[in-house]
Amino acid sequence: MRPALRYFLLLLGPVAFLHGAPFPPAAAPAPAPEIAAGHSTFGPHPHIESIAGDLPIVLTAPHGGSLRPAALATRTEGVTTADLNSLDLARAVADEFFARTGHHVALVASHLHRSKLDPNRELKEAAQGDATAERAWHEFHASVRAALAAAVTRHDFAFLVDLHGHSHPVARLELGYALDAKQLNRPDAALDASELITLSTLGDLHARLAPAVSPAALLRGPRSLGDLLTTRGLRATPSPQEPQPGPEPFFSGGYIVRTYAAAADTPKVDGLQIETHRVGLRDTAENRARFAQITAESLTIFLHERYGYDFPVKK
């Protein structure tokens, strides 16, 4: 080939490539490495912790943090007090499940004090305009969504347990299924006749079990979670023993469980908010361990009987 022709073809090559010749296939991006169950990770800032799990339970602890960075604005609206020892309580439950099974529940926790961020509220009230707090809020909820999605992929369902602390005058667990006291104070027949169960955090589970299990039975009947907790020594409402909250203050479940367990666009995710009293339950390591043991045992039975899920047994 004459030198002039070779030079012409070399110049033409890139033009021809751009005008019709296919690009070579791009290499597929490497998949993100799977985080090992039990491994703790933080985002860009040490505010939100996510512990990966391989069991179907996802724990959240939004109000147990203690960090008060001066760089973050202090919230001036809404509740700003922390749920004392609620993060320690969540860790105790996670540790109890590992001791029983050799496997891990997922745990997502905020280490920011509630005066700086409230992940259990929508973004505007949660961060109140602070950009760093907003990023932490998004990170918290992205971690919750990822943990729930991983559980659904692995087990075909996920069960969310959002742990809190209350200071109400009655020392009992308040089980929040996104139904308020007025709704739960209805008699069983009225509760069963309504469509309230479809709006609750057990709506997907009830759809699995109906018509064999009525809404009232699932929420507060024999073998309900409230029954399992109460018969093991943790007073709870709703339960057969206290089916209705009555006139006393009662937390029905906040943003987290309403967004992920009660929403129609989160299929295969159920759960509840558990509000815990402090004295005799959250106040000492011994009491937290007792709560964790009873809660883990109750959830193990509940998920076996309602989902047919058998937890592994640690060898």
Secondary structure by P-SEA (a helix, b strand, c coil): ccaaaaaaaaaaaaaaaaccccccccccccccccccccbbbbcccccbbbbbbcccbbbbbcccccccccccccccccccccccaaaaaaaaaaaaaaaacccccbbbbbccccccccccccccccccccaaaaaaaaaaaaaaaaaaaaaaaaccbbbbbbbbcccccccbbbbbcccccccccccaaaaaaccccccccaaaaaaaccccccccccccccccaaaaaaaaccccccccccccccccccccccccccccccccccccbbbbbbbbbcccccccaaaaaaaaaaaaaaaaaaaaaaccccccccc
